[in-house]
Amino acid sequence: MIEINKVLNTILNESIELPEVLVQGLTNNSLKVKKGYIFFAFRGENNDGNDFIEDAFKNGACLAITDSYEVESQKNVIKVDDVRTAAGIACSNFYNFPQNKVRLIGITGTNGKTSTSTILKSILDAENEKTLQIGTSGIKPSLDMTPGLTTPDIFDLYEILNHAVNEDYKNVILEVSSHALSQRRIENIFFDITAFTNLTLDHLDYHKTMDEYFSEKLKLFNLNKENGSSVLMIDDEYGKRIAELNPHAKCISLETKDADYSCEIYSINNLGITGTLIWDSKTLDFESKLIGSFNLENLILAASIAIELNISKQYISEGIKNCTKIDGRLHLVENKSNQMIFLDYGHSPDAYLKVLKTLKDNFNHPLKVLFGAGGGRDKSKRPKMAEVVEKYSAECYLAPDNPRFEDIESINDDVINGFSNENYHSFNDRKEALEFALKNLKTDEILIIFGKGTEEYQEINGAKHFYSDCDIIKEFYEN
């Protein structure tokens, strides 16, 4: 708890009489408000926080902050020019600037954020640097809170950073989503290292165009600390564009030796990856149990970030070697019949392509694919998902992912528009689809299951229902 005037330091433009209270917490969710909380009235896509100011006061709020023209200044309601800017400053003040007390690495891109973060954490762990990882797979090591977003909301994020400081973490690795940048969830936070993986078709339900999607990602590279640096994969057009706009950024490439970090010597097979990273006339040999060209990209990006952090070559090699799997990413599921069954979080055409190409290149077995499109998300990618799956699979099974508030049959119809033949089975129940796929899986075939990874829920009509692909596979082979 902290005096209210300290929390609001530099936020107020004029002398305003404040209630004499100790602030207990900050939130933009009226349901989370407790006695002594400050409520920030954010306007979102679906809800306007200004409609919940009275609810916040009923729940114990000591103050509400808004930037709405429609709300009058009154006792305990303060108007500011920008409520999200105010939230960033207030969080910094409330938690005593935790973002400046840890080394912050922000990683953005469509695919590869979690894998790169996981490999980097393994490297930092090898040097015994205490590191917290925040992203799609939650918080590692785990905390009592589950934000439920790749990049937590601003209030959760500052609380997590404060925890990191209190527990003497040296590094925090944060996956930064385009939604988080658009919604300013990292307001007033600056990074020691910012990194870019790639940009491919996704999230156009939210961003509308690829240019808009790219412009949101680009914002991260204006958020470096004074002595910070940016590290970019430049083997796609968007990486090159970021590099052109940030001439001091360090570039990484598998295709050109003129990059700051290059890797022209490498080998990929079903046993793993070996390679040599080259920079400043120096070299780093590495070997990994991970497979696939996309994981090579993740490995050299993580290694390059580690070099920028002055981690020794010994620990980089050791950390890469220690990272033998990434939960939910090309995750081999053990089963009593020793069938080759993989789980992967992939939910975009490009993610599918990379995984399917990897399996085809490394294993001489027919591929079967179970996949589905999420509801309430980018519809333009749905038929493209089917096109990619059909190209690589001997047979495919279309099943619900997280339908959310959309009709499952409607989602499936959108996907089916991308098929050019009848080599698919469509299901409205994911468990039924998976059991059907397992029954029809022959000993020399591979099944890849996209979408859920190791998640243990399905989101249907606003509720999360327990669901686990892993559990269904285990039960199937035990019975």
C-alpha positions as a Python dict, from the first residue, in 0.01 Angstrom:
ca = {
    (1, 'M'): (0, 0, 0),
    (2, 'I'): (113, 351, -77),
    (3, 'E'): (-12, 707, -32),
    (4, 'I'): (-245, 812, -312),
    (5, 'N'): (-49, 1126, -400),
    (6, 'K'): (263, 912, -462),
    (7, 'V'): (70, 679, -691),
    (8, 'L'): (-58, 977, -891),
    (9, 'N'): (274, 1162, -901),
    (10, 'T'): (318, 1340, -1241),
    (11, 'I'): (-28, 1224, -1359),
    (12, 'L'): (-234, 1521, -1245),
    (13, 'N'): (-205, 1845, -1440),
    (14, 'E'): (-363, 2061, -1176),
    (15, 'S'): (-405, 2077, -804),
    (16, 'I'): (-682, 1834, -715),
    (17, 'E'): (-792, 1751, -366),
    (18, 'L'): (-738, 1380, -318),
    (19, 'P'): (-891, 1150, -58),
    (20, 'E'): (-650, 1072, 223),
    (21, 'V'): (-619, 699, 170),
    (22, 'L'): (-355, 436, 120),
    (23, 'V'): (-392, 273, -221),
    (24, 'Q'): (-425, -106, -202),
    (25, 'G'): (-425, -188, -575),
    (26, 'L'): (-491, -80, -933),
    (27, 'T'): (-722, -231, -1194),
    (28, 'N'): (-943, -163, -1496),
    (29, 'N'): (-1182, -446, -1402),
    (30, 'S'): (-1463, -336, -1170),
    (31, 'L'): (-1509, -698, -1058),
    (32, 'K'): (-1151, -704, -925),
    (33, 'V'): (-1190, -380, -730),
    (34, 'K'): (-1147, -406, -353),
    (35, 'K'): (-1141, -144, -81),
    (36, 'G'): (-868, 112, -151),
    (37, 'Y'): (-828, 35, -522),
    (38, 'I'): (-797, 291, -800),
    (39, 'F'): (-1018, 207, -1098),
    (40, 'F'): (-904, 300, -1449),
    (41, 'A'): (-1189, 333, -1698),
    (42, 'F'): (-1044, 181, -2016),
    (43, 'R'): (-1247, 179, -2335),
    (44, 'G'): (-1214, -156, -2512),
    (45, 'E'): (-1353, -322, -2823),
    (46, 'N'): (-1654, -468, -2646),
    (47, 'N'): (-1686, -276, -2319),
    (48, 'D'): (-1642, 79, -2196),
    (49, 'G'): (-1499, 99, -1845),
    (50, 'N'): (-1677, 429, -1794),
    (51, 'D'): (-2002, 230, -1772),
    (52, 'F'): (-1865, 51, -1466),
    (53, 'I'): (-1740, 344, -1256),
    (54, 'E'): (-2035, 323, -1017),
    (55, 'D'): (-1983, -54, -981),
    (56, 'A'): (-1619, 10, -898),
    (57, 'F'): (-1716, 251, -620),
    (58, 'K'): (-1970, 2, -482),
    (59, 'N'): (-1688, -254, -463),
    (60, 'G'): (-1465, -19, -264),
    (61, 'A'): (-1273, 194, -514),
    (62, 'C'): (-1120, 506, -359),
    (63, 'L'): (-1079, 678, -697),
    (64, 'A'): (-1169, 641, -1064),
    (65, 'I'): (-960, 778, -1350),
    (66, 'T'): (-1104, 844, -1696),
    (67, 'D'): (-1030, 1026, -2020),
    (68, 'S'): (-1392, 1020, -2140),
    (69, 'Y'): (-1550, 1344, -2255),
    (70, 'E'): (-1885, 1204, -2146),
    (71, 'V'): (-1792, 1167, -1779),
    (72, 'E'): (-1802, 1476, -1559),
    (73, 'S'): (-1526, 1550, -1310),
    (74, 'Q'): (-1667, 1493, -963),
    (75, 'K'): (-1560, 1381, -621),
    (76, 'N'): (-1324, 1083, -655),
    (77, 'V'): (-1345, 1085, -1038),
    (78, 'I'): (-1039, 1238, -1203),
    (79, 'K'): (-1012, 1320, -1572),
    (80, 'V'): (-682, 1286, -1755),
    (81, 'D'): (-575, 1334, -2117),
    (82, 'D'): (-504, 963, -2168),
    (83, 'V'): (-612, 697, -1921),
    (84, 'R'): (-368, 432, -2050),
    (85, 'T'): (-72, 668, -2011),
    (86, 'A'): (-197, 740, -1659),
    (87, 'A'): (-219, 367, -1585),
    (88, 'G'): (141, 312, -1694),
    (89, 'I'): (267, 592, -1472),
    (90, 'A'): (50, 484, -1177),
    (91, 'C'): (170, 122, -1202),
    (92, 'S'): (530, 242, -1213),
    (93, 'N'): (475, 460, -906),
    (94, 'F'): (274, 199, -714),
    (95, 'Y'): (534, -77, -760),
    (96, 'N'): (836, 159, -746),
    (97, 'F'): (951, 114, -1108),
    (98, 'P'): (1018, -263, -1117),
    (99, 'Q'): (1077, -247, -1494),
    (100, 'N'): (1403, -61, -1428),
    (101, 'K'): (1533, -315, -1177),
    (102, 'V'): (1548, -623, -1402),
    (103, 'R'): (1699, -691, -1742),
    (104, 'L'): (1403, -698, -1983),
    (105, 'I'): (1397, -887, -2314),
    (106, 'G'): (1091, -836, -2538),
    (107, 'I'): (1030, -1081, -2825),
    (108, 'T'): (766, -1026, -3092),
    (109, 'G'): (660, -1194, -3417),
    (110, 'T'): (383, -1419, -3547),
    (111, 'N'): (555, -1752, -3480),
    (112, 'G'): (853, -1855, -3268),
    (113, 'K'): (812, -1623, -2969),
    (114, 'T'): (763, -1901, -2714),
    (115, 'S'): (1030, -2128, -2862),
    (116, 'T'): (1287, -1847, -2876),
    (117, 'S'): (1197, -1744, -2519),
    (118, 'T'): (1227, -2103, -2393),
    (119, 'I'): (1568, -2155, -2555),
    (120, 'L'): (1690, -1818, -2423),
    (121, 'K'): (1573, -1905, -2071),
    (122, 'S'): (1761, -2235, -2095),
    (123, 'I'): (2077, -2042, -2190),
    (124, 'L'): (2037, -1796, -1902),
    (125, 'D'): (1961, -2084, -1662),
    (126, 'A'): (2285, -2254, -1776),
    (127, 'E'): (2477, -1949, -1653),
    (128, 'N'): (2269, -1958, -1334),
    (129, 'E'): (2107, -1622, -1407),
    (130, 'K'): (1765, -1619, -1239),
    (131, 'T'): (1515, -1567, -1522),
    (132, 'L'): (1137, -1531, -1541),
    (133, 'Q'): (962, -1616, -1871),
    (134, 'I'): (618, -1469, -1955),
    (135, 'G'): (418, -1571, -2260),
    (136, 'T'): (174, -1804, -2431),
    (137, 'S'): (268, -2094, -2202),
    (138, 'G'): (209, -1883, -1891),
    (139, 'I'): (474, -1778, -1641),
    (140, 'K'): (783, -1990, -1578),
    (141, 'P'): (867, -2058, -1302),
    (142, 'S'): (494, -2054, -1229),
    (143, 'L'): (329, -1803, -997),
    (144, 'D'): (-9, -1810, -821),
    (145, 'M'): (-154, -1593, -1099),
    (146, 'T'): (-258, -1703, -1449),
    (147, 'P'): (-295, -1394, -1672),
    (148, 'G'): (-453, -1589, -1962),
    (149, 'L'): (-295, -1366, -2228),
    (150, 'T'): (34, -1401, -2416),
    (151, 'T'): (127, -1056, -2283),
    (152, 'P'): (-56, -992, -1952),
    (153, 'D'): (-264, -679, -1905),
    (154, 'I'): (-74, -379, -1771),
    (155, 'F'): (-182, -429, -1408),
    (156, 'D'): (-91, -800, -1401),
    (157, 'L'): (235, -731, -1583),
    (158, 'Y'): (357, -474, -1331),
    (159, 'E'): (259, -708, -1047),
    (160, 'I'): (464, -986, -1209),
    (161, 'L'): (762, -753, -1260),
    (162, 'N'): (736, -646, -896),
    (163, 'H'): (740, -1015, -795),
    (164, 'A'): (1050, -1065, -1012),
    (165, 'V'): (1228, -780, -829),
    (166, 'N'): (1124, -905, -484),
    (167, 'E'): (1245, -1257, -568),
    (168, 'D'): (1579, -1133, -705),
    (169, 'Y'): (1527, -1229, -1068),
    (170, 'K'): (1793, -1082, -1293),
    (171, 'N'): (1612, -1127, -1626),
    (172, 'V'): (1254, -1118, -1748),
    (173, 'I'): (1174, -1250, -2098),
    (174, 'L'): (841, -1119, -2226),
    (175, 'E'): (655, -1233, -2536),
    (176, 'V'): (504, -914, -2677),
    (177, 'S'): (193, -969, -2889),
    (178, 'S'): (59, -726, -3149),
    (179, 'H'): (-261, -700, -2943),
    (180, 'A'): (-57, -596, -2638),
    (181, 'L'): (118, -325, -2840),
    (182, 'S'): (-211, -202, -2986),
    (183, 'Q'): (-380, -200, -2645),
    (184, 'R'): (-75, -48, -2476),
    (185, 'R'): (-38, -322, -2217),
    (186, 'I'): (335, -244, -2186),
    (187, 'E'): (290, 129, -2123),
    (188, 'N'): (594, 295, -1963),
    (189, 'I'): (804, -22, -2000),
    (190, 'F'): (1135, -15, -2189),
    (191, 'F'): (1359, -307, -2287),
    (192, 'D'): (1726, -394, -2277),
    (193, 'I'): (1677, -614, -2585),
    (194, 'T'): (1391, -619, -2836),
    (195, 'A'): (1376, -907, -3084),
    (196, 'F'): (1179, -1002, -3397),
    (197, 'T'): (1109, -1354, -3526),
    (198, 'N'): (888, -1322, -3837),
    (199, 'L'): (552, -1190, -3958),
    (200, 'T'): (298, -1403, -4143),
    (201, 'L'): (-78, -1407, -4203),
    (202, 'D'): (-266, -1397, -3872),
    (203, 'H'): (-487, -1175, -3655),
    (204, 'L'): (-648, -987, -3946),
    (205, 'D'): (-978, -1007, -3758),
    (206, 'Y'): (-820, -750, -3527),
    (207, 'H'): (-569, -560, -3738),
    (208, 'K'): (-762, -571, -4070),
    (209, 'T'): (-450, -552, -4293),
    (210, 'M'): (-95, -688, -4288),
    (211, 'D'): (38, -331, -4293),
    (212, 'E'): (-162, -248, -3980),
    (213, 'Y'): (-44, -572, -3816),
    (214, 'F'): (316, -485, -3904),
    (215, 'S'): (284, -127, -3777),
    (216, 'E'): (178, -257, -3435),
    (217, 'K'): (476, -495, -3418),
    (218, 'L'): (704, -210, -3521),
    (219, 'K'): (616, -16, -3205),
    (220, 'L'): (825, -251, -2991),
    (221, 'F'): (1144, -131, -3157),
    (222, 'N'): (1087, 222, -3029),
    (223, 'L'): (1081, 92, -2671),
    (224, 'N'): (1448, 17, -2610),
    (225, 'K'): (1625, 154, -2305),
    (226, 'E'): (1892, 413, -2375),
    (227, 'N'): (2166, 151, -2407),
    (228, 'G'): (1936, -122, -2538),
    (229, 'S'): (1961, -305, -2870),
    (230, 'S'): (1736, -476, -3121),
    (231, 'V'): (1798, -818, -3277),
    (232, 'L'): (1608, -906, -3594),
    (233, 'M'): (1562, -1213, -3812),
    (234, 'I'): (1580, -1058, -4160),
    (235, 'D'): (1499, -1359, -4378),
    (236, 'D'): (1145, -1234, -4429),
    (237, 'E'): (1041, -901, -4583),
    (238, 'Y'): (912, -758, -4256),
    (239, 'G'): (1240, -821, -4074),
    (240, 'K'): (1418, -638, -4355),
    (241, 'R'): (1173, -346, -4324),
    (242, 'I'): (1230, -315, -3949),
    (243, 'A'): (1607, -320, -4012),
    (244, 'E'): (1576, -39, -4268),
    (245, 'L'): (1387, 172, -4014),
    (246, 'N'): (1631, 85, -3731),
    (247, 'P'): (1983, 116, -3873),
    (248, 'H'): (2145, 31, -3538),
    (249, 'A'): (1958, -301, -3506),
    (250, 'K'): (2158, -625, -3523),
    (251, 'C'): (2049, -848, -3814),
    (252, 'I'): (2044, -1228, -3818),
    (253, 'S'): (2024, -1442, -4130),
    (254, 'L'): (2048, -1795, -4261),
    (255, 'E'): (2063, -1659, -4614),
    (256, 'T'): (2327, -1386, -4616),
    (257, 'K'): (2672, -1378, -4458),
    (258, 'D'): (2665, -996, -4456),
    (259, 'A'): (2429, -998, -4157),
    (260, 'D'): (2563, -914, -3809),
    (261, 'Y'): (2493, -1274, -3712),
    (262, 'S'): (2494, -1539, -3985),
    (263, 'C'): (2461, -1915, -3994),
    (264, 'E'): (2541, -2066, -4331),
    (265, 'I'): (2684, -2392, -4194),
    (266, 'Y'): (2417, -2615, -4041),
    (267, 'S'): (2260, -2960, -4056),
    (268, 'I'): (1899, -3057, -3979),
    (269, 'N'): (1772, -3413, -3951),
    (270, 'N'): (1537, -3622, -3739),
    (271, 'L'): (1797, -3638, -3459),
    (272, 'G'): (1829, -3262, -3425),
    (273, 'I'): (2021, -2957, -3544),
    (274, 'T'): (2390, -2870, -3551),
    (275, 'G'): (2536, -2545, -3677),
    (276, 'T'): (2782, -2261, -3642),
    (277, 'L'): (2682, -1903, -3567),
    (278, 'I'): (2926, -1639, -3697),
    (279, 'W'): (2962, -1275, -3585),
    (280, 'D'): (3247, -1025, -3558),
    (281, 'S'): (3497, -1289, -3680),
    (282, 'K'): (3386, -1512, -3390),
    (283, 'T'): (3210, -1848, -3407),
    (284, 'L'): (2979, -2051, -3187),
    (285, 'D'): (2920, -2421, -3254),
    (286, 'F'): (2589, -2555, -3126),
    (287, 'E'): (2387, -2875, -3126),
    (288, 'S'): (2023, -2930, -3036),
    (289, 'K'): (1770, -3213, -3010),
    (290, 'L'): (1505, -2983, -3160),
    (291, 'I'): (1420, -3043, -3525),
    (292, 'G'): (1310, -2828, -3818),
    (293, 'S'): (1438, -2520, -3998),
    (294, 'F'): (1201, -2301, -3796),
    (295, 'N'): (1372, -2420, -3477),
    (296, 'L'): (1710, -2337, -3631),
    (297, 'E'): (1582, -1980, -3670),
    (298, 'N'): (1464, -1980, -3307),
    (299, 'L'): (1800, -2120, -3189),
    (300, 'I'): (2015, -1860, -3363),
    (301, 'L'): (1785, -1576, -3254),
    (302, 'A'): (1806, -1690, -2890),
    (303, 'A'): (2184, -1732, -2919),
    (304, 'S'): (2223, -1384, -3073),
    (305, 'I'): (2018, -1226, -2794),
    (306, 'A'): (2238, -1407, -2541),
    (307, 'I'): (2552, -1272, -2711),
    (308, 'E'): (2406, -920, -2693),
    (309, 'L'): (2355, -986, -2319),
    (310, 'N'): (2726, -1082, -2291),
    (311, 'I'): (2655, -1444, -2200),
    (312, 'S'): (2964, -1660, -2254),
    (313, 'K'): (2978, -1904, -2547),
    (314, 'Q'): (3009, -2200, -2311),
    (315, 'Y'): (2672, -2129, -2148),
    (316, 'I'): (2502, -2053, -2480),
    (317, 'S'): (2606, -2392, -2619),
    (318, 'E'): (2514, -2563, -2293),
    (319, 'G'): (2172, -2393, -2274),
    (320, 'I'): (2089, -2485, -2635),
    (321, 'K'): (2186, -2847, -2569),
    (322, 'N'): (1982, -2858, -2247),
    (323, 'C'): (1664, -2739, -2421),
    (324, 'T'): (1549, -3075, -2555),
    (325, 'K'): (1179, -2992, -2601),
    (326, 'I'): (938, -2702, -2603),
    (327, 'D'): (599, -2779, -2452),
    (328, 'G'): (329, -2786, -2717),
    (329, 'R'): (572, -2717, -3003),
    (330, 'L'): (623, -3027, -3218),
    (331, 'H'): (572, -3214, -2893),
    (332, 'L'): (603, -3594, -2928),
    (333, 'V'): (335, -3763, -2715),
    (334, 'E'): (452, -4085, -2551),
    (335, 'N'): (204, -4372, -2586),
    (336, 'K'): (201, -4748, -2522),
    (337, 'S'): (190, -4831, -2894),
    (338, 'N'): (490, -4607, -2974),
    (339, 'Q'): (289, -4433, -3243),
    (340, 'M'): (439, -4109, -3372),
    (341, 'I'): (188, -3850, -3251),
    (342, 'F'): (285, -3483, -3228),
    (343, 'L'): (108, -3187, -3069),
    (344, 'D'): (169, -2833, -3192),
    (345, 'Y'): (13, -2500, -3097),
    (346, 'G'): (29, -2386, -3462),
    (347, 'H'): (-284, -2198, -3569),
    (348, 'S'): (-177, -2015, -3885),
    (349, 'P'): (-103, -2132, -4241),
    (350, 'D'): (267, -2048, -4204),
    (351, 'A'): (298, -2235, -3874),
    (352, 'Y'): (133, -2539, -4034),
    (353, 'L'): (362, -2520, -4336),
    (354, 'K'): (679, -2510, -4128),
    (355, 'V'): (580, -2803, -3907),
    (356, 'L'): (445, -3020, -4189),
    (357, 'K'): (750, -2954, -4407),
    (358, 'T'): (975, -3047, -4114),
    (359, 'L'): (795, -3377, -4058),
    (360, 'K'): (793, -3458, -4429),
    (361, 'D'): (1165, -3377, -4464),
    (362, 'N'): (1273, -3574, -4158),
    (363, 'F'): (1046, -3880, -4151),
    (364, 'N'): (963, -4106, -4441),
    (365, 'H'): (606, -4172, -4323),
    (366, 'P'): (261, -4059, -4444),
    (367, 'L'): (124, -3763, -4247),
    (368, 'K'): (-224, -3736, -4103),
    (369, 'V'): (-338, -3402, -3964),
    (370, 'L'): (-603, -3300, -3709),
    (371, 'F'): (-667, -2927, -3705),
    (372, 'G'): (-933, -2659, -3672),
    (373, 'A'): (-982, -2282, -3674),
    (374, 'G'): (-1055, -2078, -3363),
    (375, 'G'): (-1381, -1886, -3341),
    (376, 'G'): (-1390, -1507, -3327),
    (377, 'R'): (-1054, -1482, -3500),
    (378, 'D'): (-917, -1405, -3847),
    (379, 'K'): (-1153, -1570, -4098),
    (380, 'S'): (-932, -1494, -4398),
    (381, 'K'): (-677, -1757, -4294),
    (382, 'R'): (-925, -2044, -4260),
    (383, 'P'): (-931, -2171, -4621),
    (384, 'K'): (-554, -2117, -4643),
    (385, 'M'): (-510, -2351, -4344),
    (386, 'A'): (-696, -2621, -4536),
    (387, 'E'): (-484, -2563, -4848),
    (388, 'V'): (-160, -2620, -4656),
    (389, 'V'): (-287, -2925, -4467),
    (390, 'E'): (-425, -3087, -4782),
    (391, 'K'): (-95, -3041, -4964),
    (392, 'Y'): (104, -3235, -4704),
    (393, 'S'): (-139, -3489, -4558),
    (394, 'A'): (-251, -3835, -4658),
    (395, 'E'): (-573, -3768, -4467),
    (396, 'C'): (-697, -3487, -4248),
    (397, 'Y'): (-951, -3439, -3971),
    (398, 'L'): (-1123, -3104, -3923),
    (399, 'A'): (-1224, -3049, -3560),
    (400, 'P'): (-1313, -2762, -3325),
    (401, 'D'): (-1032, -2563, -3166),
    (402, 'N'): (-1171, -2288, -2939),
    (403, 'P'): (-1503, -2202, -3106),
    (404, 'R'): (-1565, -1923, -2855),
    (405, 'F'): (-1895, -1757, -2952),
    (406, 'E'): (-1902, -1880, -3313),
    (407, 'D'): (-2103, -2169, -3453),
    (408, 'I'): (-1872, -2469, -3507),
    (409, 'E'): (-2032, -2568, -3836),
    (410, 'S'): (-1990, -2217, -3969),
    (411, 'I'): (-1619, -2220, -3875),
    (412, 'N'): (-1574, -2560, -4040),
    (413, 'D'): (-1752, -2442, -4356),
    (414, 'D'): (-1502, -2154, -4387),
    (415, 'V'): (-1212, -2399, -4359),
    (416, 'I'): (-1366, -2650, -4601),
    (417, 'N'): (-1371, -2380, -4872),
    (418, 'G'): (-994, -2429, -4893),
    (419, 'F'): (-1005, -2801, -4974),
    (420, 'S'): (-984, -2907, -5338),
    (421, 'N'): (-1070, -3274, -5281),
    (422, 'E'): (-1271, -3490, -5044),
    (423, 'N'): (-976, -3628, -4848),
    (424, 'Y'): (-1097, -3496, -4513),
    (425, 'H'): (-1337, -3580, -4229),
    (426, 'S'): (-1526, -3299, -4054),
    (427, 'F'): (-1631, -3316, -3687),
    (428, 'N'): (-1819, -3089, -3448),
    (429, 'D'): (-1660, -3255, -3143),
    (430, 'R'): (-1281, -3252, -3098),
    (431, 'K'): (-1266, -3562, -2877),
    (432, 'E'): (-1468, -3760, -3132),
    (433, 'A'): (-1238, -3640, -3409),
    (434, 'L'): (-922, -3733, -3217),
    (435, 'E'): (-1047, -4079, -3125),
    (436, 'F'): (-1144, -4139, -3490),
    (437, 'A'): (-797, -4028, -3602),
    (438, 'L'): (-628, -4258, -3349),
    (439, 'K'): (-840, -4558, -3451),
    (440, 'N'): (-738, -4504, -3813),
    (441, 'L'): (-369, -4441, -3748),
    (442, 'K'): (-147, -4714, -3891),
    (443, 'T'): (189, -4811, -3745),
    (444, 'D'): (388, -4645, -4024),
    (445, 'E'): (193, -4316, -4016),
    (446, 'I'): (245, -3990, -3826),
    (447, 'L'): (-41, -3792, -3669),
    (448, 'I'): (13, -3420, -3607),
    (449, 'I'): (-250, -3244, -3395),
    (450, 'F'): (-259, -2867, -3435),
    (451, 'G'): (-407, -2590, -3225),
    (452, 'K'): (-428, -2687, -2860),
    (453, 'G'): (-77, -2807, -2780),
    (454, 'T'): (-69, -2898, -2411),
    (455, 'E'): (-360, -2668, -2319),
    (456, 'E'): (-622, -2821, -2094),
    (457, 'Y'): (-938, -2637, -2196),
    (458, 'Q'): (-1171, -2550, -2480),
    (459, 'E'): (-1332, -2208, -2486),
    (460, 'I'): (-1702, -2243, -2581),
    (461, 'N'): (-1966, -1969, -2545),
    (462, 'G'): (-1759, -1768, -2299),
    (463, 'A'): (-1671, -2059, -2069),
    (464, 'K'): (-1356, -2269, -2046),
    (465, 'H'): (-1434, -2641, -2039),
    (466, 'F'): (-1171, -2897, -1938),
    (467, 'Y'): (-1023, -3062, -2246),
    (468, 'S'): (-685, -3226, -2307),
    (469, 'D'): (-558, -3385, -2629),
    (470, 'C'): (-284, -3549, -2418),
    (471, 'D'): (-536, -3713, -2183),
    (472, 'I'): (-749, -3845, -2469),
    (473, 'I'): (-441, -3999, -2635),
    (474, 'K'): (-332, -4157, -2305),
    (475, 'E'): (-679, -4299, -2235),
    (476, 'F'): (-710, -4433, -2590),
    (477, 'Y'): (-391, -4638, -2572),
    (478, 'E'): (-453, -4757, -2216),
    (479, 'N'): (-792, -4893, -2315),
}
